[in-house]
Amino acid sequence: MPDPAPRTISIVIPCLNDAHLLRRCLASLHAQETPADEIIVVDNGSTDDTAAVAAQTGARVITEPRRGITWATHAGFDAAEGDILARVDADVHAPADYLTRLHAAWDAADRSPGRRVVGVTGVARFELPGWRGDLASATYLSAYRRSVGSALGHHPLFGTNYSVRRDWWQTIRPRLDSADTFSHEDMQMSFEVRPDETVWYQPDLTLDMDARPLHGARQTVRRFHRGMHTILRAWRYHPPHRRLAARGLLGERMKEVLA
């Protein structure tokens, strides 16, 4: 296949009162060996100096006063101008070769035969020392990929570290509900991947991530409830049997029965 065409990458960072972590995140993104074409920080109604920190580093600041990760991410993607829209969290630290690896992942995806790759998703490692960080990260992300992936029929986008094509984003945008702020925005978007499309999983595309998602059983339960809410809502429009049949994952006879 021909070499992939040159592309531009916009990085979108939703942020609510995380100025202290955002400063570190932006420093790591500005230190990339392959620079981003655009960095957007979406100030989601912060009461700290999030906007000032972003502006000081030269990031483009978008204000979205309606609080919620869906509102913030969608506003950032709507404003971005790159061919690829990369979404990361404010609490991550990117290794210096992160964007080089992201370009390489998209090169591989563009050369891949079969379904059109509309998104690339990576992984993250909790910033815990030694084997504890490795184990917690592997367990957390494996559970997410397996549970959500089984409902999708392909890899899900992972909210801390994913990217999508801007032209694809523009086609699915009208079908997304920004007002459903209890939904996980990455899962909501993953359910819009059509039968002739897929998500590319790149296991060596890694970001370091603050370990706060692991702090407290209450937070874990809330994340689980949000995940179930997102899946059950999506199943109203994308019933699992029809979705998997359309992707050729239920067998020819089962597809005939469900037709």
BALOBA-1460 file (C-alpha; in Angstrom, 3 decimals):
// residues 259
<rec num="1" residu="m" x="0.000" y="0.000" z="0.000"/>
<rec num="2" residu="p" x="1.175" y="3.587" z="-0.578"/>
<rec num="3" residu="d" x="2.792" y="5.510" z="2.232"/>
<rec num="4" residu="p" x="0.238" y="7.311" z="4.418"/>
<rec num="5" residu="a" x="-0.277" y="10.995" z="3.679"/>
<rec num="6" residu="p" x="1.164" y="13.576" z="6.093"/>
<rec num="7" residu="r" x="-1.208" y="14.385" z="8.932"/>
<rec num="8" residu="t" x="-1.666" y="17.022" z="11.608"/>
<rec num="9" residu="i" x="-2.505" y="16.163" z="15.216"/>
<rec num="10" residu="s" x="-4.508" y="18.257" z="17.668"/>
<rec num="11" residu="i" x="-4.326" y="17.293" z="21.341"/>
<rec num="12" residu="v" x="-7.450" y="18.015" z="23.400"/>
<rec num="13" residu="i" x="-7.281" y="18.147" z="27.210"/>
<rec num="14" residu="p" x="-10.537" y="18.641" z="29.153"/>
<rec num="15" residu="c" x="-9.756" y="20.153" z="32.544"/>
<rec num="16" residu="l" x="-11.736" y="21.003" z="35.680"/>
<rec num="17" residu="n" x="-9.728" y="22.421" z="38.598"/>
<rec num="18" residu="d" x="-6.596" y="20.407" z="37.828"/>
<rec num="19" residu="a" x="-4.179" y="23.281" z="37.206"/>
<rec num="20" residu="h" x="-1.368" y="21.696" z="39.257"/>
<rec num="21" residu="l" x="-1.513" y="18.480" z="37.219"/>
<rec num="22" residu="l" x="-2.156" y="20.299" z="33.941"/>
<rec num="23" residu="r" x="1.120" y="22.206" z="34.264"/>
<rec num="24" residu="r" x="3.071" y="18.925" z="34.354"/>
<rec num="25" residu="c" x="1.010" y="17.427" z="31.519"/>
<rec num="26" residu="l" x="1.610" y="20.411" z="29.230"/>
<rec num="27" residu="a" x="5.327" y="20.465" z="30.030"/>
<rec num="28" residu="s" x="5.603" y="16.850" z="28.862"/>
<rec num="29" residu="l" x="3.656" y="17.585" z="25.669"/>
<rec num="30" residu="h" x="5.818" y="20.587" z="24.839"/>
<rec num="31" residu="a" x="8.921" y="18.392" z="25.279"/>
<rec num="32" residu="q" x="7.906" y="15.918" z="22.565"/>
<rec num="33" residu="e" x="10.510" y="14.909" z="19.986"/>
<rec num="34" residu="t" x="7.703" y="15.185" z="17.398"/>
<rec num="35" residu="p" x="5.673" y="18.280" z="18.306"/>
<rec num="36" residu="a" x="1.900" y="18.480" z="18.269"/>
<rec num="37" residu="d" x="0.367" y="20.745" z="15.647"/>
<rec num="38" residu="e" x="-2.112" y="22.111" z="18.172"/>
<rec num="39" residu="i" x="-2.762" y="21.749" z="21.913"/>
<rec num="40" residu="i" x="-6.210" y="22.690" z="23.189"/>
<rec num="41" residu="v" x="-7.159" y="22.936" z="26.861"/>
<rec num="42" residu="v" x="-10.898" y="22.970" z="27.526"/>
<rec num="43" residu="d" x="-11.573" y="24.897" z="30.724"/>
<rec num="44" residu="n" x="-14.735" y="23.183" z="31.972"/>
<rec num="45" residu="g" x="-15.852" y="25.811" z="34.478"/>
<rec num="46" residu="s" x="-12.711" y="25.731" z="36.623"/>
<rec num="47" residu="t" x="-12.408" y="27.940" z="39.677"/>
<rec num="48" residu="d" x="-8.617" y="27.586" z="39.909"/>
<rec num="49" residu="d" x="-6.011" y="28.961" z="37.471"/>
<rec num="50" residu="t" x="-6.466" y="26.271" z="34.805"/>
<rec num="51" residu="a" x="-6.942" y="28.810" z="32.004"/>
<rec num="52" residu="a" x="-3.916" y="30.852" z="33.079"/>
<rec num="53" residu="v" x="-1.663" y="27.786" z="33.255"/>
<rec num="54" residu="a" x="-2.770" y="26.718" z="29.782"/>
<rec num="55" residu="a" x="-2.293" y="30.178" z="28.292"/>
<rec num="56" residu="q" x="1.174" y="30.548" z="29.828"/>
<rec num="57" residu="t" x="2.371" y="27.479" z="27.914"/>
<rec num="58" residu="g" x="0.931" y="28.619" z="24.595"/>
<rec num="59" residu="a" x="-1.971" y="26.167" z="24.566"/>
<rec num="60" residu="r" x="-5.201" y="27.258" z="22.940"/>
<rec num="61" residu="v" x="-7.857" y="27.732" z="25.627"/>
<rec num="62" residu="i" x="-11.488" y="26.862" z="24.946"/>
<rec num="63" residu="t" x="-14.115" y="27.697" z="27.570"/>
<rec num="64" residu="e" x="-17.005" y="25.281" z="28.104"/>
<rec num="65" residu="p" x="-18.962" y="26.384" z="31.191"/>
<rec num="66" residu="r" x="-21.402" y="23.438" z="31.049"/>
<rec num="67" residu="r" x="-19.678" y="21.000" z="33.336"/>
<rec num="68" residu="g" x="-19.254" y="17.392" z="32.319"/>
<rec num="69" residu="i" x="-16.688" y="15.353" z="30.405"/>
<rec num="70" residu="t" x="-19.053" y="14.976" z="27.455"/>
<rec num="71" residu="w" x="-19.526" y="18.727" z="27.083"/>
<rec num="72" residu="a" x="-15.817" y="19.426" z="27.520"/>
<rec num="73" residu="t" x="-14.508" y="16.754" z="25.135"/>
<rec num="74" residu="h" x="-17.051" y="17.539" z="22.441"/>
<rec num="75" residu="a" x="-16.277" y="21.264" z="22.644"/>
<rec num="76" residu="g" x="-12.567" y="20.557" z="22.254"/>
<rec num="77" residu="f" x="-13.082" y="18.225" z="19.298"/>
<rec num="78" residu="d" x="-15.432" y="20.726" z="17.634"/>
<rec num="79" residu="a" x="-12.783" y="23.447" z="17.910"/>
<rec num="80" residu="a" x="-9.766" y="21.348" z="16.874"/>
<rec num="81" residu="e" x="-8.314" y="21.744" z="13.392"/>
<rec num="82" residu="g" x="-5.999" y="18.732" z="13.064"/>
<rec num="83" residu="d" x="-6.590" y="15.679" z="10.887"/>
<rec num="84" residu="i" x="-6.328" y="13.546" z="14.041"/>
<rec num="85" residu="l" x="-7.944" y="14.541" z="17.342"/>
<rec num="86" residu="a" x="-6.020" y="13.100" z="20.288"/>
<rec num="87" residu="r" x="-7.667" y="13.106" z="23.702"/>
<rec num="88" residu="v" x="-5.674" y="12.906" z="26.934"/>
<rec num="89" residu="d" x="-6.426" y="13.747" z="30.554"/>
<rec num="90" residu="a" x="-4.864" y="16.581" z="32.529"/>
<rec num="91" residu="d" x="-3.314" y="14.135" z="35.013"/>
<rec num="92" residu="v" x="-1.073" y="12.318" z="32.516"/>
<rec num="93" residu="h" x="2.619" y="12.624" z="31.771"/>
<rec num="94" residu="a" x="3.663" y="11.810" z="28.203"/>
<rec num="95" residu="p" x="7.067" y="10.238" z="27.457"/>
<rec num="96" residu="a" x="9.119" y="12.217" z="24.950"/>
<rec num="97" residu="d" x="8.376" y="9.773" z="22.119"/>
<rec num="98" residu="y" x="4.610" y="9.644" z="22.675"/>
<rec num="99" residu="l" x="3.627" y="11.604" z="19.565"/>
<rec num="100" residu="t" x="6.237" y="9.810" z="17.481"/>
<rec num="101" residu="r" x="4.589" y="6.537" z="18.499"/>
<rec num="102" residu="l" x="1.129" y="7.961" z="17.829"/>
<rec num="103" residu="h" x="2.122" y="8.894" z="14.279"/>
<rec num="104" residu="a" x="3.592" y="5.414" z="13.807"/>
<rec num="105" residu="a" x="0.370" y="3.806" z="15.055"/>
<rec num="106" residu="w" x="-1.674" y="5.807" z="12.570"/>
<rec num="107" residu="d" x="0.802" y="4.895" z="9.801"/>
<rec num="108" residu="a" x="0.202" y="1.224" z="10.588"/>
<rec num="109" residu="a" x="-3.559" y="1.773" z="10.782"/>
<rec num="110" residu="d" x="-3.613" y="3.554" z="7.422"/>
<rec num="111" residu="r" x="-1.772" y="0.640" z="5.798"/>
<rec num="112" residu="s" x="-4.048" y="-1.958" z="7.369"/>
<rec num="113" residu="p" x="-6.389" y="-3.803" z="4.962"/>
<rec num="114" residu="g" x="-10.014" y="-4.460" z="5.820"/>
<rec num="115" residu="r" x="-12.178" y="-2.174" z="7.908"/>
<rec num="116" residu="r" x="-11.322" y="1.508" z="7.965"/>
<rec num="117" residu="v" x="-9.568" y="2.454" z="11.196"/>
<rec num="118" residu="v" x="-11.337" y="5.494" z="12.640"/>
<rec num="119" residu="g" x="-9.621" y="5.558" z="16.027"/>
<rec num="120" residu="v" x="-6.356" y="4.574" z="17.691"/>
<rec num="121" residu="t" x="-6.336" y="3.756" z="21.387"/>
<rec num="122" residu="g" x="-3.403" y="3.254" z="23.719"/>
<rec num="123" residu="v" x="-2.891" y="2.415" z="27.379"/>
<rec num="124" residu="a" x="-1.796" y="4.104" z="30.590"/>
<rec num="125" residu="r" x="0.236" y="3.118" z="33.611"/>
<rec num="126" residu="f" x="-0.756" y="4.208" z="37.095"/>
<rec num="127" residu="e" x="2.046" y="6.065" z="38.808"/>
<rec num="128" residu="l" x="2.604" y="3.544" z="41.570"/>
<rec num="129" residu="p" x="6.040" y="2.108" z="42.364"/>
<rec num="130" residu="g" x="7.265" y="-1.168" z="40.870"/>
<rec num="131" residu="w" x="5.050" y="-4.188" z="40.375"/>
<rec num="132" residu="r" x="2.075" y="-2.541" z="42.082"/>
<rec num="133" residu="g" x="1.768" y="-0.018" z="39.275"/>
<rec num="134" residu="d" x="2.127" y="-2.702" z="36.607"/>
<rec num="135" residu="l" x="-0.441" y="-4.989" z="38.231"/>
<rec num="136" residu="a" x="-3.001" y="-2.270" z="38.950"/>
<rec num="137" residu="s" x="-2.713" y="-0.871" z="35.435"/>
<rec num="138" residu="a" x="-2.972" y="-4.254" z="33.719"/>
<rec num="139" residu="t" x="-5.955" y="-5.317" z="35.836"/>
<rec num="140" residu="y" x="-7.838" y="-2.038" z="35.455"/>
<rec num="141" residu="l" x="-7.353" y="-1.701" z="31.701"/>
<rec num="142" residu="s" x="-7.811" y="-5.378" z="30.889"/>
<rec num="143" residu="a" x="-11.168" y="-5.399" z="32.679"/>
<rec num="144" residu="y" x="-12.245" y="-2.329" z="30.712"/>
<rec num="145" residu="r" x="-11.134" y="-3.671" z="27.328"/>
<rec num="146" residu="r" x="-12.690" y="-7.094" z="27.845"/>
<rec num="147" residu="s" x="-16.029" y="-6.000" z="29.281"/>
<rec num="148" residu="v" x="-16.688" y="-3.095" z="26.941"/>
<rec num="149" residu="g" x="-15.015" y="-4.758" z="23.955"/>
<rec num="150" residu="s" x="-17.337" y="-7.750" z="24.250"/>
<rec num="151" residu="a" x="-20.322" y="-5.408" z="23.885"/>
<rec num="152" residu="l" x="-18.759" y="-3.515" z="20.981"/>
<rec num="153" residu="g" x="-17.194" y="-6.292" z="18.936"/>
<rec num="154" residu="h" x="-13.948" y="-4.320" z="18.701"/>
<rec num="155" residu="h" x="-11.507" y="-2.503" z="20.985"/>
<rec num="156" residu="p" x="-13.043" y="0.424" z="22.889"/>
<rec num="157" residu="l" x="-11.529" y="3.885" z="22.925"/>
<rec num="158" residu="f" x="-9.802" y="4.517" z="26.264"/>
<rec num="159" residu="g" x="-10.588" y="8.013" z="27.538"/>
<rec num="160" residu="t" x="-7.162" y="8.801" z="28.934"/>
<rec num="161" residu="n" x="-5.333" y="7.983" z="25.698"/>
<rec num="162" residu="y" x="-7.158" y="7.805" z="22.373"/>
<rec num="163" residu="s" x="-7.402" y="9.601" z="19.050"/>
<rec num="164" residu="v" x="-9.912" y="9.691" z="16.201"/>
<rec num="165" residu="r" x="-10.048" y="11.009" z="12.660"/>
<rec num="166" residu="r" x="-11.573" y="14.475" z="12.474"/>
<rec num="167" residu="d" x="-13.654" y="13.594" z="9.412"/>
<rec num="168" residu="w" x="-15.118" y="10.630" z="11.325"/>
<rec num="169" residu="w" x="-15.806" y="12.804" z="14.348"/>
<rec num="170" residu="q" x="-17.780" y="15.216" z="12.179"/>
<rec num="171" residu="t" x="-19.998" y="12.415" z="10.852"/>
<rec num="172" residu="i" x="-20.863" y="10.991" z="14.297"/>
<rec num="173" residu="r" x="-21.105" y="14.296" z="16.164"/>
<rec num="174" residu="p" x="-24.864" y="14.782" z="15.600"/>
<rec num="175" residu="r" x="-25.586" y="11.375" z="17.166"/>
<rec num="176" residu="l" x="-23.797" y="12.078" z="20.463"/>
<rec num="177" residu="d" x="-25.634" y="13.388" z="23.511"/>
<rec num="178" residu="s" x="-23.441" y="15.975" z="25.222"/>
<rec num="179" residu="a" x="-26.082" y="16.541" z="27.893"/>
<rec num="180" residu="d" x="-25.729" y="12.949" z="29.137"/>
<rec num="181" residu="t" x="-22.864" y="13.828" z="31.449"/>
<rec num="182" residu="f" x="-23.160" y="10.590" z="33.428"/>
<rec num="183" residu="s" x="-21.993" y="8.643" z="30.370"/>
<rec num="184" residu="h" x="-18.353" y="7.855" z="29.747"/>
<rec num="185" residu="e" x="-17.622" y="9.920" z="26.664"/>
<rec num="186" residu="d" x="-15.090" y="7.426" z="25.282"/>
<rec num="187" residu="m" x="-17.585" y="4.552" z="25.509"/>
<rec num="188" residu="q" x="-20.376" y="6.686" z="24.076"/>
<rec num="189" residu="m" x="-18.167" y="7.436" z="21.071"/>
<rec num="190" residu="s" x="-17.015" y="3.817" z="20.710"/>
<rec num="191" residu="f" x="-20.595" y="2.690" z="20.106"/>
<rec num="192" residu="e" x="-20.710" y="4.941" z="17.033"/>
<rec num="193" residu="v" x="-18.073" y="2.843" z="15.221"/>
<rec num="194" residu="r" x="-19.928" y="1.360" z="12.246"/>
<rec num="195" residu="p" x="-19.706" y="-2.222" z="10.889"/>
<rec num="196" residu="d" x="-17.168" y="-1.291" z="8.197"/>
<rec num="197" residu="e" x="-14.996" y="0.606" z="10.717"/>
<rec num="198" residu="t" x="-12.813" y="-0.362" z="13.639"/>
<rec num="199" residu="v" x="-10.508" y="0.892" z="16.406"/>
<rec num="200" residu="w" x="-6.777" y="0.147" z="16.342"/>
<rec num="201" residu="y" x="-5.287" y="-0.953" z="19.667"/>
<rec num="202" residu="q" x="-1.631" y="0.018" z="20.162"/>
<rec num="203" residu="p" x="-0.354" y="-1.578" z="23.411"/>
<rec num="204" residu="d" x="2.985" y="0.262" z="23.393"/>
<rec num="205" residu="l" x="1.345" y="3.688" z="23.132"/>
<rec num="206" residu="t" x="1.601" y="4.491" z="26.835"/>
<rec num="207" residu="l" x="0.990" y="7.465" z="29.104"/>
<rec num="208" residu="d" x="1.795" y="7.718" z="32.812"/>
<rec num="209" residu="m" x="-1.382" y="8.461" z="34.785"/>
<rec num="210" residu="d" x="-2.089" y="9.706" z="38.289"/>
<rec num="211" residu="a" x="-3.367" y="6.872" z="40.515"/>
<rec num="212" residu="r" x="-6.381" y="8.758" z="41.874"/>
<rec num="213" residu="p" x="-8.949" y="6.498" z="40.065"/>
<rec num="214" residu="l" x="-7.837" y="3.778" z="42.509"/>
<rec num="215" residu="h" x="-8.458" y="5.850" z="45.623"/>
<rec num="216" residu="g" x="-11.616" y="4.757" z="47.405"/>
<rec num="217" residu="a" x="-14.289" y="2.144" z="46.804"/>
<rec num="218" residu="r" x="-16.926" y="4.832" z="46.297"/>
<rec num="219" residu="q" x="-15.141" y="6.195" z="43.238"/>
<rec num="220" residu="t" x="-14.750" y="2.697" z="41.792"/>
<rec num="221" residu="v" x="-18.459" y="1.974" z="42.251"/>
<rec num="222" residu="r" x="-19.370" y="5.281" z="40.615"/>
<rec num="223" residu="r" x="-17.203" y="4.485" z="37.580"/>
<rec num="224" residu="f" x="-18.879" y="1.083" z="37.301"/>
<rec num="225" residu="h" x="-22.354" y="2.641" z="37.463"/>
<rec num="226" residu="r" x="-21.418" y="5.174" z="34.803"/>
<rec num="227" residu="g" x="-20.104" y="2.390" z="32.604"/>
<rec num="228" residu="m" x="-23.293" y="0.348" z="32.931"/>
<rec num="229" residu="h" x="-25.380" y="3.457" z="32.289"/>
<rec num="230" residu="t" x="-23.414" y="4.154" z="29.092"/>
<rec num="231" residu="i" x="-23.718" y="0.582" z="27.805"/>
<rec num="232" residu="l" x="-27.432" y="0.227" z="28.572"/>
<rec num="233" residu="r" x="-28.186" y="3.571" z="26.955"/>
<rec num="234" residu="a" x="-26.197" y="2.605" z="23.854"/>
<rec num="235" residu="w" x="-28.005" y="-0.729" z="23.595"/>
<rec num="236" residu="r" x="-31.256" y="1.143" z="22.911"/>
<rec num="237" residu="y" x="-29.821" y="2.141" z="19.526"/>
<rec num="238" residu="h" x="-27.160" y="-0.560" z="19.071"/>
<rec num="239" residu="p" x="-28.599" y="-3.857" z="20.429"/>
<rec num="240" residu="p" x="-25.663" y="-6.225" z="21.046"/>
<rec num="241" residu="h" x="-26.994" y="-9.103" z="18.927"/>
<rec num="242" residu="r" x="-27.540" y="-6.878" z="15.903"/>
<rec num="243" residu="r" x="-24.275" y="-5.018" z="16.394"/>
<rec num="244" residu="l" x="-22.211" y="-8.214" z="16.646"/>
<rec num="245" residu="a" x="-24.088" y="-9.825" z="13.765"/>
<rec num="246" residu="a" x="-23.372" y="-6.806" z="11.563"/>
<rec num="247" residu="r" x="-19.681" y="-7.215" z="12.371"/>
<rec num="248" residu="g" x="-19.753" y="-10.905" z="11.443"/>
<rec num="249" residu="l" x="-19.260" y="-12.127" z="15.005"/>
<rec num="250" residu="l" x="-22.388" y="-14.254" z="15.508"/>
<rec num="251" residu="g" x="-22.126" y="-16.696" z="12.612"/>
<rec num="252" residu="e" x="-24.038" y="-16.808" z="9.351"/>
<rec num="253" residu="r" x="-27.004" y="-18.783" z="10.689"/>
<rec num="254" residu="m" x="-27.533" y="-16.479" z="13.634"/>
<rec num="255" residu="k" x="-27.496" y="-13.471" z="11.295"/>
<rec num="256" residu="e" x="-30.245" y="-15.100" z="9.214"/>
<rec num="257" residu="v" x="-32.366" y="-15.645" z="12.322"/>
<rec num="258" residu="l" x="-31.949" y="-12.047" z="13.455"/>
<rec num="259" residu="a" x="-32.525" y="-10.497" z="10.020"/>
